[in-house]
Amino acid sequence: METRSLPFAITDPTTAPTYGDGALSRWCKRSLYEARDEVFVRLILKMIVVMTLAMGALFVALRFQVLPWWALGAIYLSLWGWLVPPVILMLHNTMHRPFIRRPRVLGKAVPYVMSLYFAVPTGYAEHHIGMHHYEDNMDEDLSSTMRYRRDSFLHFLVYFLRFFFLVMIELPRYLAKKRRNAMMRRALLSEWAYDAVAAVALWVDWRFGVIAFVAPYVIVRFMMMAGNWGQHAFVNTARKNDGLSNSITCINTGYNKRAFNDGYHIGHHLKMNRHWTELPKDLIDNVDTYVREGAVVFEGIDFFMVSLLLWTGRWNVLAKKFVRLDGKERSDEDVIRMLKSRVQPIAAWPAAEAPAAGAAAA
């Protein structure tokens, strides 16, 4: 069987970090479903220490007016912003695969502890597992990008504001409709719990409440929706609806190294519980399928940069970062025409079956 010569070499991680045979590593081998997830345990412990100190230092510094409150806020949020991406993707991975075998309560507590520090939506799992992967960017997916023009920042703002203000109405209603009642209760109660903590913080010191709870609450939701926008920006209705036609993949980025190969979104949607270390190999093994289905892969940029390039009309940069998976010459102008055709609003996915493979690149 002939092996395709790939037009790229993977530099993203393909193995999990290893840590020797210390006490923590031995506990992880006994207590985790997957020994490779020790990296998540260490990340959680590090974040608890760092963010407890950061929150405490912020509170004290505000009390003693060490610096103007806005300067303290800028310092705190810079640290928070650097730390939050791997935390979100740790939560993403541990919601898709069993994490802590025993004691199980630790695994259940992790999302709530991380939400306290980082304002990651406490209903993240219910939204992502209970709805997004079921609906796969189609109409009933409340985070669907289909009805919007994906190269318009104005359309993104409408998309974001709808999510921000209506998700805690629409998500519980969706989950109730689908009879996922336990998910609905968790989504509501956990969100109310975070709101209560934020309200107490605002009452104690409004500056601390704004910096540690309110600003992260807004920013993290904006970040998550901007990422989802880029992940599902290019939709190919000439094919059946699946990860190959409604998602993109971003390879060889610093973001993948920090955020557990989050860029491999196509492979994730095709098999949502695939371990993050296996995603690059999955792309390599299935590159012929990616070519046949006209999948979109970029190299050297992440989803947030994809969104930014779309909003600013930098089609030339997107074309240069687009990977010609089949190794054939393809002009930037040809790539731009294809990409522009896939960001148009879609009222409904065509009912007809996908055409022949030759239409994939259209």
C-alpha positions as CSV (number, residue, x, y, z in Angstrom):
1,M,0.0,0.0,0.0
2,E,1.4,3.4,-1.0
3,T,2.0,5.8,1.9
4,R,1.2,9.4,1.2
5,S,4.0,11.9,1.6
6,L,2.6,14.5,4.0
7,P,3.1,18.2,3.4
8,F,3.7,18.8,7.1
9,A,5.6,17.4,10.0
10,I,3.9,17.3,13.4
11,T,5.5,19.2,16.2
12,D,2.6,19.0,18.6
13,P,2.9,16.7,21.6
14,T,2.2,13.0,21.0
15,T,3.0,11.7,24.5
16,A,2.0,12.8,28.0
17,P,4.6,14.1,30.4
18,T,6.1,11.6,32.8
19,Y,7.2,12.3,36.4
20,G,9.2,9.4,37.8
21,D,8.1,7.4,40.8
22,G,7.3,9.8,43.5
23,A,4.4,9.6,46.0
24,L,2.1,11.6,43.8
25,S,2.9,9.5,40.7
26,R,2.2,6.3,42.7
27,W,-1.1,7.7,43.9
28,C,-2.0,8.6,40.3
29,K,-1.2,5.1,39.0
30,R,-3.6,3.6,41.7
31,S,-6.3,6.2,41.6
32,L,-6.7,7.4,38.0
33,Y,-8.5,5.6,35.2
34,E,-5.7,6.7,32.8
35,A,-2.1,7.0,34.1
36,R,-1.3,9.5,31.3
37,D,-3.7,12.0,33.1
38,E,-1.3,12.6,35.9
39,V,-0.5,15.8,34.1
40,F,-4.0,17.0,34.9
41,V,-3.7,16.2,38.6
42,R,-0.5,18.2,38.8
43,L,-2.1,21.1,37.0
44,I,-5.0,21.1,39.4
45,L,-2.8,21.1,42.5
46,K,-0.6,23.9,41.0
47,M,-3.6,26.0,40.1
48,I,-5.1,25.6,43.6
49,V,-1.8,26.8,45.2
50,V,-1.2,29.6,42.7
51,M,-4.7,31.0,42.5
52,T,-5.2,30.8,46.3
53,L,-2.1,32.9,46.8
54,A,-3.1,35.2,43.9
55,M,-6.6,35.8,45.3
56,G,-5.3,36.3,48.8
57,A,-2.6,38.7,47.6
58,L,-5.2,40.7,45.6
59,F,-7.5,41.0,48.5
60,V,-4.7,42.2,50.9
61,A,-3.2,44.6,48.3
62,L,-6.6,46.2,47.7
63,R,-7.2,46.6,51.4
64,F,-3.8,48.3,51.9
65,Q,-4.0,50.2,48.6
66,V,-0.6,49.0,47.5
67,L,-1.4,50.2,44.0
68,P,-4.4,51.7,42.3
69,W,-7.2,49.1,42.1
70,W,-7.2,49.1,38.3
71,A,-3.4,48.4,38.2
72,L,-3.9,45.5,40.7
73,G,-6.7,44.2,38.5
74,A,-4.5,44.3,35.4
75,I,-1.8,42.3,37.1
76,Y,-4.2,39.7,38.5
77,L,-6.1,39.3,35.2
78,S,-2.9,39.0,33.2
79,L,-1.9,36.1,35.5
80,W,-5.4,34.6,35.3
81,G,-5.5,35.0,31.5
82,W,-2.2,33.1,31.1
83,L,-3.3,30.2,33.3
84,V,-6.9,29.7,32.1
85,P,-6.5,28.0,28.7
86,P,-4.8,24.8,30.0
87,V,-7.4,24.7,32.9
88,I,-10.3,24.9,30.4
89,L,-8.8,22.1,28.3
90,M,-8.0,20.0,31.3
91,L,-11.7,20.2,32.2
92,H,-12.6,19.5,28.6
93,N,-10.6,16.3,28.6
94,T,-11.7,15.1,32.0
95,M,-15.4,15.5,31.1
96,H,-15.0,13.4,28.0
97,R,-13.1,10.5,29.7
98,P,-13.3,9.0,33.2
99,F,-10.7,10.7,35.4
100,I,-10.3,9.9,39.1
101,R,-11.3,6.4,40.0
102,R,-11.2,6.8,43.7
103,P,-12.2,8.7,45.7
104,R,-14.7,9.6,43.0
105,V,-15.8,12.8,44.9
106,L,-12.4,14.4,43.9
107,G,-13.2,14.1,40.3
108,K,-16.7,15.5,40.8
109,A,-15.3,18.4,42.8
110,V,-12.7,19.5,40.2
111,P,-15.0,21.5,37.9
112,Y,-16.4,23.5,40.8
113,V,-13.0,24.3,42.4
114,M,-11.7,25.4,39.0
115,S,-14.8,27.5,38.4
116,L,-14.2,29.3,41.8
117,Y,-10.8,30.4,40.6
118,F,-11.3,30.8,36.9
119,A,-15.0,31.5,36.4
120,V,-15.2,28.6,33.8
121,P,-19.0,28.1,33.4
122,T,-20.1,25.5,36.0
123,G,-22.5,24.2,33.3
124,Y,-19.7,23.7,30.9
125,A,-20.0,19.9,30.9
126,E,-23.8,20.0,30.6
127,H,-23.6,22.5,27.6
128,H,-20.7,20.7,25.9
129,I,-21.6,17.0,26.5
130,G,-25.3,17.3,27.0
131,M,-25.9,19.5,23.9
132,H,-23.0,20.5,21.7
133,H,-21.7,17.0,20.9
134,Y,-25.3,15.7,20.5
135,E,-26.3,18.4,18.1
136,D,-22.9,18.8,16.3
137,N,-23.3,22.5,15.4
138,M,-26.8,22.0,13.9
139,D,-29.9,24.1,14.7
140,E,-30.6,22.9,18.2
141,D,-27.0,23.4,19.2
142,L,-27.2,26.7,21.2
143,S,-23.6,27.4,20.2
144,S,-24.1,26.6,16.6
145,T,-22.3,29.0,14.2
146,M,-24.4,28.0,11.1
147,R,-26.9,30.9,11.1
148,Y,-24.2,33.6,11.3
149,R,-21.8,35.1,8.8
150,R,-18.5,33.8,10.3
151,D,-16.3,36.6,8.9
152,S,-18.3,39.3,10.6
153,F,-17.4,40.6,14.0
154,L,-20.9,42.1,14.3
155,H,-22.4,38.7,13.8
156,F,-20.0,37.3,16.4
157,L,-21.2,39.9,18.9
158,V,-24.8,38.9,18.4
159,Y,-23.7,35.3,18.8
160,F,-21.8,36.0,22.0
161,L,-24.4,38.2,23.6
162,R,-27.1,35.6,22.9
163,F,-25.0,33.1,24.7
164,F,-24.0,35.4,27.5
165,F,-27.5,36.5,28.4
166,L,-29.7,33.6,27.4
167,V,-27.7,30.4,27.9
168,M,-29.1,29.9,31.4
169,I,-32.6,30.0,30.0
170,E,-32.0,28.2,26.7
171,L,-29.7,25.4,28.0
172,P,-32.0,24.2,30.9
173,R,-34.9,24.4,28.5
174,Y,-33.1,22.3,26.0
175,L,-31.9,19.7,28.6
176,A,-35.5,19.5,30.0
177,K,-36.9,18.9,26.5
178,K,-34.4,16.1,25.9
179,R,-35.2,14.7,29.4
180,R,-31.6,15.2,30.6
181,N,-33.0,16.4,33.9
182,A,-30.0,15.7,36.1
183,M,-27.9,17.8,33.8
184,M,-30.4,20.6,33.8
185,R,-30.4,20.7,37.7
186,R,-26.6,20.6,37.8
187,A,-26.4,23.5,35.3
188,L,-28.8,25.7,37.2
189,L,-27.7,25.0,40.7
190,S,-23.9,25.3,40.0
191,E,-24.5,28.6,38.1
192,W,-26.5,30.0,41.0
193,A,-23.8,28.9,43.5
194,Y,-21.1,30.8,41.5
195,D,-23.4,33.8,41.4
196,A,-23.9,33.7,45.1
197,V,-20.1,33.5,45.8
198,A,-19.5,36.5,43.4
199,A,-22.3,38.5,45.2
200,V,-20.7,37.9,48.6
201,A,-17.3,39.0,47.2
202,L,-18.8,42.2,45.8
203,W,-20.5,42.9,49.1
204,V,-17.2,42.4,51.0
205,D,-15.2,44.6,48.6
206,W,-16.6,45.5,45.3
207,R,-13.2,45.9,43.7
208,F,-12.2,42.4,44.7
209,G,-15.5,41.0,43.5
210,V,-15.2,42.7,40.1
211,I,-11.5,41.7,39.5
212,A,-11.7,38.1,40.9
213,F,-15.2,37.1,39.8
214,V,-17.1,39.4,37.6
215,A,-14.4,40.3,35.0
216,P,-13.2,36.6,34.7
217,Y,-16.9,35.6,34.3
218,V,-17.3,37.9,31.3
219,I,-13.8,37.3,29.7
220,V,-13.8,33.5,29.9
221,R,-17.2,33.3,28.2
222,F,-16.0,35.6,25.5
223,M,-12.9,33.5,25.0
224,M,-14.8,30.2,24.9
225,M,-17.2,31.5,22.3
226,A,-14.5,33.1,20.2
227,G,-12.7,29.7,20.2
228,N,-15.9,27.9,19.3
229,W,-16.5,30.4,16.5
230,G,-13.1,29.6,15.0
231,Q,-13.5,25.9,15.5
232,H,-16.8,25.9,13.5
233,A,-16.2,28.8,11.1
234,F,-15.9,26.9,7.8
235,V,-18.9,24.8,7.1
236,N,-19.1,22.5,4.0
237,T,-22.7,21.7,3.3
238,A,-21.6,19.8,0.2
239,R,-20.8,16.9,2.6
240,K,-22.7,15.2,5.3
241,N,-22.7,16.9,8.7
242,D,-19.8,15.7,10.8
243,G,-16.5,16.9,12.2
244,L,-14.9,16.8,8.8
245,S,-17.4,19.2,7.3
246,N,-18.3,21.5,10.2
247,S,-15.0,21.7,12.2
248,I,-11.4,22.7,11.5
249,T,-8.0,21.5,12.8
250,C,-5.1,23.7,13.7
251,I,-1.7,22.0,13.9
252,N,1.8,22.9,15.1
253,T,0.9,25.8,17.5
254,G,2.2,26.9,20.9
255,Y,-1.5,26.7,22.0
256,N,-1.6,23.0,21.3
257,K,1.4,22.5,23.6
258,R,-0.2,24.4,26.4
259,A,-3.8,23.2,25.9
260,F,-3.5,19.5,25.3
261,N,-3.8,19.5,21.5
262,D,-7.1,21.4,21.5
263,G,-6.4,22.4,17.9
264,Y,-7.3,18.9,16.6
265,H,-11.0,19.7,16.6
266,I,-12.0,17.5,13.7
267,G,-10.5,14.4,15.3
268,H,-12.2,15.3,18.6
269,H,-15.6,15.6,17.0
270,L,-15.3,12.4,15.1
271,K,-14.4,10.6,18.4
272,M,-15.0,12.8,21.4
273,N,-13.3,10.5,24.0
274,R,-10.1,10.1,22.0
275,H,-7.1,10.8,24.3
276,W,-5.4,14.1,23.5
277,T,-2.0,12.5,22.9
278,E,-3.5,10.4,20.1
279,L,-5.0,13.2,18.1
280,P,-1.9,14.0,15.9
281,K,-1.6,10.3,14.9
282,D,-5.3,10.2,14.1
283,L,-4.8,13.1,11.6
284,I,-1.8,11.4,10.0
285,D,-3.5,8.0,9.8
286,N,-6.6,9.5,8.2
287,V,-5.2,12.2,6.0
288,D,-6.7,10.6,2.9
289,T,-10.1,10.9,4.4
290,Y,-9.5,14.5,5.3
291,V,-8.4,15.2,1.6
292,R,-11.4,13.3,0.2
293,E,-13.9,15.2,2.4
294,G,-12.3,18.6,1.8
295,A,-11.4,19.1,5.5
296,V,-9.9,22.5,6.5
297,V,-6.5,22.3,8.3
298,F,-4.3,25.3,9.3
299,E,-0.7,25.3,10.4
300,G,0.8,27.7,12.9
301,I,-2.4,29.5,14.0
302,D,-5.0,28.6,16.6
303,F,-8.7,29.0,16.7
304,F,-8.6,32.4,18.3
305,M,-6.3,33.7,15.6
306,V,-8.6,32.1,13.0
307,S,-11.5,34.1,14.4
308,L,-9.4,37.3,14.6
309,L,-8.2,36.9,11.0
310,L,-11.8,36.4,9.8
311,W,-13.1,39.5,11.7
312,T,-10.3,41.6,10.2
313,G,-10.6,40.2,6.7
314,R,-7.0,38.8,6.6
315,W,-7.9,36.1,4.0
316,N,-4.3,36.2,2.6
317,V,-2.9,35.1,6.0
318,L,-5.5,32.3,6.3
319,A,-4.7,31.1,2.8
320,K,-1.0,31.0,3.5
321,K,-1.6,29.0,6.7
322,F,-4.0,26.6,5.0
323,V,-2.4,23.2,4.6
324,R,-2.7,21.6,1.2
325,L,-3.2,18.2,2.5
326,D,-2.9,16.4,-0.8
327,G,0.5,18.1,-1.5
328,K,-0.8,19.6,-4.7
329,E,-0.2,23.2,-5.8
330,R,-3.2,25.4,-5.0
331,S,-3.1,29.1,-5.3
332,D,-3.9,31.4,-2.4
333,E,-6.7,32.9,-4.5
334,D,-8.3,29.5,-5.0
335,V,-8.1,28.7,-1.3
336,I,-9.6,32.1,-0.4
337,R,-12.6,31.5,-2.7
338,M,-13.2,28.1,-1.0
339,L,-12.9,29.5,2.5
340,K,-15.2,32.5,1.7
341,S,-17.8,30.0,0.4
342,R,-17.8,28.3,3.8
343,V,-18.5,31.2,6.1
344,Q,-21.9,32.2,4.6
345,P,-25.0,31.9,6.9
346,I,-26.8,28.6,6.6
347,A,-30.5,28.4,7.1
348,A,-30.6,24.6,7.1
349,W,-28.3,21.8,6.1
350,P,-29.3,20.5,2.6
351,A,-31.4,17.4,2.9
352,A,-29.8,15.6,0.0
353,E,-26.9,13.2,0.5
354,A,-23.4,14.4,-0.1
355,P,-22.2,14.4,-3.7
356,A,-19.3,12.6,-5.2
357,A,-15.9,13.1,-3.6
358,G,-14.7,15.4,-6.3
359,A,-17.0,18.1,-5.0
360,A,-15.4,18.2,-1.6
361,A,-13.0,21.0,-2.4
362,A,-15.6,23.1,-4.1
